[in-house]
Amino acid sequence: MSRRVLIGFGVDVDAVAGWLGSYGGEDSPLDISRGLYAGEVGVPRLLKLFAKYNIKTTWFIPGHSLETFPEQMAAVRDAGHEIGLHGYSHENPTSLTLEQQKDILDHTYNILTSFNNGNPPKGSVAPWWETSKEGTDLLLDKGIEYDHSNMAHDSQAYYLRDQDLWTKIDYQSKAETWMQPLVRGKETGIVEIPANWYLDDLPPMMFIKSSANSHGWVNARDVEQLWKDMFTYLYREEEDFIFPITIHPDVSGRPHVLLMLERFIEWVNTHKDVHWVPMIDMANEFRKKRSAPPDARMPAGFQGV
């Protein structure tokens, strides 16, 4: 078989939900207006970009964004892009009770399925890439086939483990009580498409008042070069690999970032054996190469690929 390099965009439509859940702007009319910009201006611009280059992508849509921007989200769906889960108001899963996590997952799964003509979402991104200890079990129960929230690799998919266990340092106790190695959990049938802060447009290019390390004025050409360097190394050193990029209409809907994305797409397209695909395709190709362990717990209702 020929070489397969799979690259794709995951678009997190944080918009107003981001300011409600993670960015500390819930009391700021200004920040809420920035969320409106993302939904009403950024989304159409990204759809225009993807149409220009005939790229199918994956859009992880919080329930709040779906219900606040129905016209723009319908345009995403009607353009043939994949739709995945991303919480409701971009709430941090580690701050929620188990009941709250279940209620949010059930509600967003149902409204996304109904919105997408009865086709349920197969992928999920945890808001702010924070995963709870119950998160994997909840996704398995719901039949989610892949996750894009963890970072144990950067260029290869892997099967997500149910829960790794580690011992925290307790400076008030004897050292022998906490000098313990990490214990790996058991592999499940959920494919992990690794997340990557270095392949994310938001940390360097979006100003967040409540974040001590927030930038927002990083030159887009610096981010472009970082992405090119990462791709160049992987293209040289690995035969087959994946290159999942996370972008937000809040950031990549800005003119200077759109121009950067155009340059990056055109540069990537000068390489052989490169395929732009939604993330479900990355997950399915991984499954065809490597089956989950025979005793792995599979997503509910999973029928194979």
C-alpha positions, 0 to 999 in steps of 0.5 A: 500500500502507498504511504498514508499521511492524514491531516485534518482540521477539528473546528471547536465552535466555542463562541459564546459558550467558551466565554461562559465555560472556560475563558472567564467572560461570563459577566462581560458584554464585550467578551460575549460579543466576541463569541457572537463574532465567532459564530456569525463571522468566523464560521462562514469565513471558515466554511468558505476557506474549506470550500475553496480547497475542497476539504472536509473537516470535523466540527465539534459543536457545544450545545450552546453554539448549536442552539445560539447559531442554528443558521450557521451550524446548518451551513456546516452540516449542509456542507458535509462536514463531520459533527462531534460533541464538545459539551454544552457551555464549554464547562470543565468536566472536572468541575462537574458531578457525575450526574451533571456530566451524564445530563450534559452528554445525554442532552448534547448527544440527542440534540446533535443527533436530531440536528444531523438528520438522525446521524449520531456524533461519533467523536468527542472533544472535552471542553478545554481538553480537561477529562474527568476520571469518569469521562471514558466510561461515559463515552463508552456507554454513549457509543462514542467511537473516538476521542480528541482530548488526550495527549499521550502521542502527537502523530499516531492514534492509539486506544484510549485507556479507561484510567491511568492511576498515579500517586501524588506527592504528600510532603507531610508523609514518609517518602515511601508512601508516594514513591510509586510508578504510574499504573496504566489502565486497560485499553478500551475500544475508543480510538484516541486522535491525540490533541496537541496544544502546539497544533492549536490556534487559540493559545497563542492567538487569542487574548483572554483577560483572565488567563495569566499567560494569554497572548493574542498578538503572536504573529500568525507567521510564527505559528505557521512556521511551527506547524511547518516544522512539526509536519516537516519532521514527521514527514521525514521520520515517520512513514504513516502519521496523522496531523490533527489541527485544532482551530476555532472560528474565534481565532481562525475567522480573523483575516490574518489567520485565514491568510496563514491557513491558506498558505499552510494548506497550499504548502502541505499540498506540495507533499505527496501521499497527503490526504485531508480527512475528517477525524472519523476517517483517521479513527477508522483507518487506525482500526483497520490497521490495529484491532482493539484487544480482544477483551477491550470494552467497546463503545456501546452498539459498535459494529466495526468499520 
